[in-house]
Amino acid sequence: MTIDRDACVVGVDFGTLSGRAVVVRVRDGAELGTAVHEYRHGVADQVLPATGRPLPPEWALQVPADYLDVLRTAVPQAVEAAGISAEQVIGIGTDFTACTMVPVTADGTPLCDLPEFAENPHAYVKLWRHHAAQPQADRINELARQRKEPWLPRYGGLISSEWEFAKGLQVLEEAPEVYAAMARWVEAADWIIWQLTGTYTRNACTAGYKGIHQDGQYPGEDFLKELNPEFATFVADKLDHPLSALGDRAGELTAQASEWTGLPQGIAVAVGNVDAHVTAPAAQAVGPGQMVAIMGTSTCHVMSGDVLRDVPGMCGVVDGGIVPGLWGYEAGQSGVGDIFAWFLRNQVPPAYHDEASERGITVHELLSELAARQGVGEHGLVALDWHSGNRSVLVDHELSGVIVGQTLATKAEDVYRALLEATAFGTRVIVDTFTDAGVPVTELVIAGGLVKNTLMMQIYADVVNLPLSVSGSAQAPALGSAMHAAVAAGAYQDIRAAAAEMGSVRHNVFTPVPENVEAYERLFHDYLELHDYFGRGANDVMHRLREYRRAALEGKS
């Protein structure tokens, strides 16, 4: 296929709070225009938008209509900003948070859009950070261990409450009427492609990482029946569908989707994908050992390897899960940017906000500036980064945050730096776990919005003791989606070829400082002691506190 030199593709990154569209030139990856649309309903984790009724703890929902608004607004705005004709666009690709699940009818209508389910929270999108299915995840894990299910080691020995089966089982047990009406349990990554093409496709990435699809099959009916007799046919009735490879053409843009986006009807639409996984080729990290940390509200760590190993606490390993021909590994931290945002919102005194306002900088910038003046360990603190639970390597969303060492002299910048360090320690645990399992990490590439915090990046380099490379794109997930669109449109043979021409990375931007490495090694051992004490069963106080909280809230309802 001959591609015009001015041909472009569009990538759309559906994040936790907003969707971002970018227009990319196919021949060299130049990003010509971008636009962002904030979700009108944001994340519903306190009340249900339709009723205002309080939601239980650990819930996180979204409204699917917000995703369509991204197509209607951000895409045409990005094309306008690019200064190109829409006719130059030959394809569109998308990525989504995962595991974000939509219960739908047979034609793809979300159940929350039906009048009879508008007031039922289980009819809404369950966002990736919906952790209220932990009891179901615990039962899945315990039964899988008892039965020695062969797929369990592929997920580091633990299935997360964030994933498809735990959330689906929660719907069945807490809202059987929603479960009965649900024709399909669909990843949002696939639902948005359904809206663009009119055809349901299921991408191999989310099926493998979030849907326990290994060696050509899902968990068996006998396993599901033992969890709950009504769950026995979950795969056959709600989940099973032929899988499509990443970079494949899912279909063509429909007339309706053309009207939404302003793009030509009939252009290629790439198979759905996950925000973290599309970022790896955007940063040219398509070889073994190149770990990409996509840092935002949470952090997802993805890496390709040329060997298959069982890595404790990983989020899964999938053949071709990132690029063809290599095993794609995933791990992650449930809270990173969210933790810093929580601290600023709830813990930082007004005087800091006033000073930042007077100086024309953000409070993050002020606290980073103050914290950067400290030597390693000067604040006398060590923290655990579990405010949103632990995704890797403990896979336990009932865990919670800890800060040790506070005194009456502790200041906001002290805690802020300790929280930055805690997330770096969490990444160090993940890197060490991969290396110890025989999948060595040779390069750490950072992408996402937090890369602009230079203090944080230097802390990561010192804690992990690896040089940090940085994605050359500020919109790496959207760029990665656009690259997959280029492959789907036939402009490149595969995603490796697209990465070579369209991706970009700056190597060794931050390098470890030897004296800091030595000082952080001592602090890291203190972090590990707390990590294992609270996270591996020596003291279950965090779980008990969650139970007390749930009981107290239920008593008030």
PyMOL commands that set and color helices and strands:
alter all, ss='L'
color gray80, all
select helices_A, chain A and resi 65-82+86-88+111-113+115-117+121-123+134-147+152-155+164-174+176-181+188-197+204-209+221-227+229-231+234-239+255-261+275-282+337-346+350-359+363-372+412-436+449-452+454-464+476-488+495-502+514-535+541-556
alter helices_A, ss='H'
color red, helices_A
select strands_A, chain A and resi 8-14+18-25+31-38+61-62+89-96+101-104+125-126+184-187+202-203+243-244+249-252+268-270+273-274+290-295+299-305+316-319+327-333+382-384+402-404+443-447+468-471+505-510
alter strands_A, ss='S'
color yellow, strands_A
deselect
rebuild
show_as cartoon
